[in-house]
Amino acid sequence: MGRLSVDLCGIELDNPVIAASGTFGYGCEFAEIYDINCLGTFSFKGTTLEPRMGNPLPRIAEGRGGMLNSVGLQNPGVDAVIAEELPRLARFFRKPVMANVSGFSVEEYAQVCEKLEAQPQVGWLEVNISCPNVHGGGMSFGTDPESAAAVTRAVRAVTAKPVIVKLSPNVTDIVSIARACEDAGADGISLINTVMAMRIDLNTRQPVLANLTGGLSGPAVFPLALRMVWQVSDAVHIPVIGLGGISSAEDVIEMMLAGACAVEVGSANLVRPTACRDIIEALPAVMDRLGIDNLKSIIGGAKA
C-alpha cells in the first residue's frame, strides 16, 4: 500500500480520511461532485431500528467557531437502508463502508447491528452511544462506563464485524468510558461527538434551536478533541479514530501525532463539499514539508 495507507481494525484504508456520519448522508450527493472512492471510507447517516423524522425546526444554527445541530437522528430506519441505500451505494462506491448505529435501548442497538452484520458492504459498525437511554431515565449511554459497556457487549454478541464505539465529550472522565468499552469487546474507539451548546437570537430573545440546545462541531472543538484523543489513545490498546473540527491536512497529521490511526471529517463537508478530497490531495505535499515518509509511522508520534 502507499504512504498514506493505514490499518483500521484489520481493514486497510488507502488513506486515513473518513467522512463523518451525519455530514455525508449515504454518499449519493457527494458522488455527484467527485469520485468518493478517493476516501479511506465514510460513515453513513446514523441509523436506528425504526424511521425517524428528527427534531422540530429550526435545528441548525451557525456560530463563529462552528455550527450547532439538533437534527435528532433523522433517518429512514435500518430496513430501508438495507433495501434501498446500500444497493444504491454499491453503484458508485467500491470500498467497505462504515455503518453508524444509534439506539434508545440496548436491545435496539443489538437489533440494528445484527441486521447490518449480514450486509457485505458494511466493513465496520460505528456505535454512537450519545443517544438517550429510554430505560435509564433519558441519560446518554455514553455518560456512564457501565451503560457504555452494556451496549458494547450486546453489539459484540451479534456481529463479527469490527465494532467502533463513538464517544461523547460531554462527560467528566472519558478515559474510564473508553476503557469500559474496550473491556466489553470494542475493536476501536472514535471521538469526539459534538459538544452540547446553544445560541440565543438577540431579536426574539429566544433560543435559536427549537430543541433549545444542540451539538457544537467545527474548528472550535478541535483542541478539545485533540486532548481527548491523546488521553484515550494512551489508555486503551485498540485503534482510535479522531474527529472534531478537522478541516486541513495539517489537522489530520496533528490528530495522528496525538494517537489517532485515522480521522473523520465532519462539518467541513457542509462548508466545502470537496473538503475530504481536498485534504487527501494536500496530504503528500504537507508530509513532504514535514519530513514524513508514511502516515503509519507518526501515529502517537508526539508522545515519543
PLY file of the C-alpha trace (Angstrom):
ply
format ascii 1.0
element vertex 304
property float x
property float y
property float z
element edge 303
property int vertex1
property int vertex2
end_header
0.00 0.00 0.00
1.00 3.64 -0.39
2.48 6.10 2.06
-0.99 7.37 3.04
-2.38 3.93 3.90
-3.39 2.96 7.44
-4.94 -0.07 9.13
-8.32 0.29 10.81
-9.28 -2.75 12.89
-7.72 -5.12 10.39
-9.03 -3.44 7.24
-6.54 -1.47 5.16
-7.54 2.07 4.14
-5.92 3.84 1.19
-5.68 6.92 3.42
-6.88 7.86 6.92
-9.61 10.30 5.84
-13.17 9.18 6.64
-16.22 11.36 6.03
-18.11 11.56 9.31
-21.65 10.35 9.91
-24.35 12.97 9.66
-22.37 15.13 7.24
-22.17 12.80 4.24
-25.61 11.19 4.06
-25.33 7.90 2.18
-22.78 9.33 -0.23
-25.11 9.99 -3.18
-24.97 13.79 -3.23
-21.20 13.90 -2.83
-20.69 11.27 -5.53
-22.23 13.75 -7.97
-19.44 16.23 -7.13
-16.37 13.98 -7.07
-15.34 10.32 -7.06
-15.78 9.44 -3.40
-13.68 6.29 -3.85
-10.75 8.58 -3.08
-11.83 8.46 0.59
-10.47 5.98 3.07
-14.16 5.29 3.61
-17.18 7.13 5.03
-19.54 6.64 7.92
-23.11 6.81 6.72
-26.01 8.59 8.39
-26.86 7.47 11.93
-29.30 4.58 11.60
-31.96 3.43 14.06
-34.30 0.45 14.08
-37.37 2.45 13.04
-37.62 5.51 10.76
-37.22 8.87 12.50
-38.37 12.31 11.35
-35.93 14.05 13.67
-36.37 17.12 15.83
-38.57 20.14 15.02
-37.21 23.08 13.02
-35.08 25.11 13.34
-32.41 22.56 14.12
-29.25 24.14 12.68
-27.50 27.26 13.98
-24.23 28.85 12.92
-21.52 30.20 15.18
-18.18 31.94 14.78
-16.23 28.76 15.50
-18.52 26.17 14.01
-22.15 25.09 13.88
-24.81 23.65 16.16
-27.13 20.87 15.13
-30.12 19.27 16.75
-31.22 17.11 13.82
-32.39 14.28 16.06
-31.16 11.24 14.12
-33.45 11.71 11.14
-33.14 8.53 9.07
-35.31 6.03 7.16
-34.66 3.11 9.54
-32.32 0.16 9.11
-34.61 -1.91 6.86
-34.88 0.91 4.33
-31.11 1.47 4.48
-30.55 -2.20 3.65
-33.22 -2.36 0.95
-32.60 0.99 -0.75
-29.50 2.88 0.33
-26.92 0.09 0.25
-27.89 -1.15 -3.25
-27.72 2.45 -4.49
-24.37 2.95 -2.78
-22.94 -0.14 -4.48
-23.34 1.57 -7.85
-20.75 4.24 -7.09
-18.71 3.20 -4.01
-16.41 0.21 -4.29
-14.98 0.09 -0.76
-16.33 -1.18 2.56
-18.50 1.47 4.20
-18.78 2.29 7.89
-22.30 1.95 9.33
-23.18 4.40 12.09
-25.67 2.86 14.51
-27.87 4.61 17.06
-30.44 3.32 19.51
-32.57 4.14 22.51
-32.18 0.82 24.31
-29.51 -1.86 24.49
-31.84 -4.17 22.59
-32.28 -1.68 19.74
-28.54 -1.30 19.26
-28.19 -5.07 19.06
-31.09 -5.45 16.63
-29.76 -2.83 14.23
-26.23 -4.25 14.33
-27.49 -7.79 13.78
-29.28 -6.66 10.62
-26.19 -4.84 9.36
-23.93 -7.80 10.20
-25.42 -9.61 7.20
-24.51 -6.83 4.75
-21.21 -7.48 2.94
-20.79 -3.80 2.04
-20.52 -2.85 5.71
-16.93 -3.06 6.91
-17.27 -1.57 10.39
-20.06 -0.78 12.84
-19.62 2.63 14.44
-21.85 2.58 17.53
-22.95 6.03 18.63
-23.58 5.86 22.39
-24.57 9.52 22.73
-28.26 8.55 22.47
-30.59 8.86 25.50
-31.33 5.59 27.29
-35.12 5.41 27.38
-34.95 2.73 30.10
-32.43 4.66 32.15
-34.12 8.00 32.74
-33.00 9.57 29.48
-29.32 9.75 30.40
-26.99 9.12 27.47
-25.45 5.64 27.28
-22.09 7.32 26.74
-22.01 9.17 30.06
-21.60 6.07 32.21
-18.99 3.28 31.89
-21.46 0.54 32.81
-24.06 1.67 30.26
-21.40 2.08 27.58
-20.11 -1.41 28.31
-23.63 -2.88 28.21
-24.20 -1.55 24.69
-20.77 -2.72 23.57
-21.30 -6.25 24.91
-24.73 -6.52 23.28
-23.39 -5.44 19.90
-20.29 -7.63 20.18
-22.54 -10.64 20.73
-24.35 -10.27 17.40
-21.57 -9.35 14.97
-18.16 -10.49 13.83
-17.51 -7.12 12.16
-15.21 -4.59 13.85
-17.13 -2.60 16.47
-16.03 1.01 16.89
-17.70 2.85 19.76
-18.23 6.59 19.24
-17.85 8.54 22.47
-19.46 11.75 23.68
-17.21 14.51 25.08
-19.97 15.62 27.45
-18.55 13.61 30.34
-16.24 14.07 33.31
-13.93 11.13 32.61
-13.83 9.94 29.01
-10.92 7.57 29.71
-12.93 5.35 32.05
-15.69 5.06 29.45
-13.23 4.19 26.69
-11.63 1.50 28.87
-15.05 0.06 29.72
-15.85 -0.24 26.01
-12.52 -1.92 25.30
-13.05 -4.39 28.14
-16.54 -5.16 26.80
-15.20 -6.12 23.37
-14.87 -2.93 21.30
-12.36 -3.15 18.45
-11.90 0.62 18.23
-12.95 3.99 19.63
-13.99 7.11 17.71
-14.11 10.51 19.39
-15.36 13.10 19.81
-19.03 13.51 19.10
-20.45 17.04 19.37
-20.29 19.26 22.45
-23.58 20.42 23.97
-24.13 24.14 23.32
-26.75 26.75 22.47
-27.37 30.12 20.81
-29.91 32.88 21.56
-31.47 35.13 18.93
-30.99 38.71 20.11
-34.05 39.95 18.23
-36.52 37.38 19.55
-34.60 36.85 22.80
-35.30 33.15 22.43
-33.04 30.13 21.82
-32.27 29.71 18.11
-32.85 25.94 18.13
-36.34 24.56 18.67
-34.77 21.90 20.88
-33.05 24.69 22.89
-29.64 23.02 22.80
-27.66 21.22 20.12
-24.26 19.75 19.39
-21.38 22.10 18.57
-18.97 20.93 15.87
-16.35 22.64 13.71
-12.95 24.26 14.31
-13.87 25.43 17.82
-13.84 21.87 19.15
-10.56 20.72 17.55
-8.31 21.38 20.58
-10.80 19.62 22.86
-10.97 16.63 20.52
-7.18 16.51 20.26
-6.83 16.43 24.04
-9.34 13.59 24.39
-7.75 11.56 21.57
-4.39 11.94 23.33
-5.84 10.74 26.64
-7.84 7.82 25.25
-5.12 6.53 22.92
-2.81 6.42 25.95
-5.35 4.44 27.96
-6.55 1.75 25.52
-4.87 -0.84 23.31
-7.30 -0.60 20.39
-7.31 1.85 17.45
-8.63 5.37 17.96
-10.29 7.49 15.27
-10.00 11.22 15.90
-12.69 13.66 14.87
-13.83 17.12 15.78
-13.07 20.24 13.76
-10.69 18.69 11.23
-10.55 20.80 8.07
-7.00 20.54 6.69
-4.17 18.11 6.01
-2.27 19.70 8.88
-5.18 18.88 11.22
-5.03 15.24 10.11
-1.33 14.99 10.94
-1.77 16.74 14.28
-4.56 14.33 15.23
-2.46 11.33 14.23
0.51 12.61 16.22
-1.85 12.68 19.22
-2.58 8.98 18.74
-5.31 8.62 16.11
-4.82 5.92 13.46
-7.46 7.56 11.24
-9.64 10.68 11.29
-13.17 11.67 10.43
-14.05 14.94 8.72
-17.49 16.28 9.61
-18.65 19.89 9.49
-16.05 20.82 6.88
-18.09 18.78 4.36
-21.05 21.09 4.92
-18.95 24.22 4.43
-16.96 22.89 1.46
-18.38 19.75 -0.18
-14.98 18.79 -1.57
-13.26 19.08 1.83
-12.35 15.40 2.18
-10.98 15.17 -1.35
-9.02 18.40 -0.89
-7.48 17.18 2.37
-6.43 13.86 0.81
-4.89 15.60 -2.18
-2.99 18.01 0.10
-1.55 15.33 2.40
1.51 14.25 0.32
2.85 17.81 -0.01
2.33 18.51 3.70
4.04 15.21 4.55
6.98 16.14 2.33
7.26 19.55 4.01
7.28 17.95 7.45
9.63 15.10 6.52
7.04 12.33 6.94
7.64 9.21 4.84
4.39 7.44 5.69
1.43 8.14 7.96
1.58 4.87 9.89
4.94 5.96 11.31
3.56 9.09 13.01
0.64 7.59 14.96
1.16 8.76 18.54
4.45 10.34 17.48
4.03 13.39 19.72
4.33 11.09 22.75
7.81 9.85 21.89
0 1
1 2
2 3
3 4
4 5
5 6
6 7
7 8
8 9
9 10
10 11
11 12
12 13
13 14
14 15
15 16
16 17
17 18
18 19
19 20
20 21
21 22
22 23
23 24
24 25
25 26
26 27
27 28
28 29
29 30
30 31
31 32
32 33
33 34
34 35
35 36
36 37
37 38
38 39
39 40
40 41
41 42
42 43
43 44
44 45
45 46
46 47
47 48
48 49
49 50
50 51
51 52
52 53
53 54
54 55
55 56
56 57
57 58
58 59
59 60
60 61
61 62
62 63
63 64
64 65
65 66
66 67
67 68
68 69
69 70
70 71
71 72
72 73
73 74
74 75
75 76
76 77
77 78
78 79
79 80
80 81
81 82
82 83
83 84
84 85
85 86
86 87
87 88
88 89
89 90
90 91
91 92
92 93
93 94
94 95
95 96
96 97
97 98
98 99
99 100
100 101
101 102
102 103
103 104
104 105
105 106
106 107
107 108
108 109
109 110
110 111
111 112
112 113
113 114
114 115
115 116
116 117
117 118
118 119
119 120
120 121
121 122
122 123
123 124
124 125
125 126
126 127
127 128
128 129
129 130
130 131
131 132
132 133
133 134
134 135
135 136
136 137
137 138
138 139
139 140
140 141
141 142
142 143
143 144
144 145
145 146
146 147
147 148
148 149
149 150
150 151
151 152
152 153
153 154
154 155
155 156
156 157
157 158
158 159
159 160
160 161
161 162
162 163
163 164
164 165
165 166
166 167
167 168
168 169
169 170
170 171
171 172
172 173
173 174
174 175
175 176
176 177
177 178
178 179
179 180
180 181
181 182
182 183
183 184
184 185
185 186
186 187
187 188
188 189
189 190
190 191
191 192
192 193
193 194
194 195
195 196
196 197
197 198
198 199
199 200
200 201
201 202
202 203
203 204
204 205
205 206
206 207
207 208
208 209
209 210
210 211
211 212
212 213
213 214
214 215
215 216
216 217
217 218
218 219
219 220
220 221
221 222
222 223
223 224
224 225
225 226
226 227
227 228
228 229
229 230
230 231
231 232
232 233
233 234
234 235
235 236
236 237
237 238
238 239
239 240
240 241
241 242
242 243
243 244
244 245
245 246
246 247
247 248
248 249
249 250
250 251
251 252
252 253
253 254
254 255
255 256
256 257
257 258
258 259
259 260
260 261
261 262
262 263
263 264
264 265
265 266
266 267
267 268
268 269
269 270
270 271
271 272
272 273
273 274
274 275
275 276
276 277
277 278
278 279
279 280
280 281
281 282
282 283
283 284
284 285
285 286
286 287
287 288
288 289
289 290
290 291
291 292
292 293
293 294
294 295
295 296
296 297
297 298
298 299
299 300
300 301
301 302
302 303
